[in-house]
């Protein structure tokens, strides 16, 4: 089994619907270099800092993704309601989540550019659920995503949910991004 | 069966006779545009992937327009413009509109048509979600991320999933005097929701669209992204041709949807029955009529951006503001330097637009994206506290124009101007009818 299809385990961070890219990474922070190894850590610090406090880490709220003095989060799987990542085309959005330590997102639907950026940049895996799980999963629940069988397991609540196969983007996701995919197919030297 | 305009363009650019919604195709790119926020990381990826000495696939097809964080003391933002400058020099790029020079333009989506880069039948990608604006010129145009932009810089190609097309048909011979394209698109987004067109094309057509100017059409396609659309598009006609030919000598080929093309859905509107619309905080689909919100509290007004900072937007605002003092802190930000110059020369009853705004007490900013997306703390017009702003811009999610504590109502320049004059949300028909009489 390749590393790319191994189970993804970690704590859930739960958000509502229409979490736009300004909430994921506020525009004032788009200035840091993604190439500089130290400067890029700031994206982890400010990831999801634009989400209104009461909607950050549901159902309780007022839970930041990363603590004030940290650049990495204790959470690694985002569970959200519809239309995650709407708004701008900034690739800093999936990038900041990866830098903060997010491995995967589970939501019924994504905005197109965020989804595409997540896949082509190889930042994290955007899974689609059949139902809105943001009302079921609590921030801090221990989750496991079984990629082989397309199942999200909530280990804390002892529940399982089917999720959708990746479909036509699976090859790019499993390659690790558009460049890796293109190299495999001889499109890029 | 026939194809839509979008399907035809994607078929031609992927070397196929036909494509269908859901097909994944690799297309040849005619123009790639980037700016100061997403250009530097795209350049970083380009060099990492293709090598330190790599050259872009076609320097005639890469356009770099710094516009987001220009008039700021933020050291990182200024450094990012330096990164663009160094890349333009290294690659010997002919189309780099550098800050602090006569070639500086301002907001990329308005600068692209002004400089002749939006041409019917072509494929244009840009590292900005509002790249869909260019669909007004009958081309396929959409926003992408840094990685995809870097891929294009090296290969001139990108994969695209062919979208289904939603068709919006407009009856009516012309816009009523109080109505602007902004009202139309706010109505549509309010009707279908912020994800109502996700992964799809929004095609605007019908006699009502033929009656619109290029700037009006740009306002419609600009906000396709606010309904989740992949692209927005208007078929080219004599209005399109006249604009494009006045801006470029490059040949182009008009593409039209076939009469028997298949659509995801059809939606009908009559311009003459539509009214001024507002999107309430904190979502572009949180619709109400301006009339319903009459008298709501505000403490700021903002007219600018790719959506609402074009010359016709300022002409409209000036019609209402002329002869009044504004009761709100009112910010005027022309999208481009060309528009800024036109504000000095265009007149209304003998007074220049800029003087109308100055005499009314408006604050005038330099051409750029400015506070539309908040930006660094010292950005002109940024909402730094609990401001309640009515704005001609495009997005009003929490914190979009700065502070998470601020609130933004989206409206047409007419409605923003009417509200600036009275100090509360105001249906512009009050002023327009006075003007007509």
Interface residues (C-beta under 8 A of the other chain):
Chain A: X18 X20 X22 X23 X26 X27 X28 X30 X31 X32 X33 X34 X35 X39 X50 X51 X52 X82 X83 X86 X87 X88 X89 X90 X91 X92 X94 X109 X111 X112 X113 X116 X117 X120 X121 X168 X177 X178 X179 X182 X187 X188
Chain B: X24 X37 X38 X40 X41 X44 X48 X49 X50 X68 X69 X74 X76 X77 X79 X80 X126 X127 X128 X129 X131 X143 X144 X145 X146 X147 X148 X151 X154 X155 X157 X159 X161 X194 X195 X198 X199 X228 X230 X283 X373 X374 X375 X376 X377 X395 X397 X398 X399 X400 X402 X404
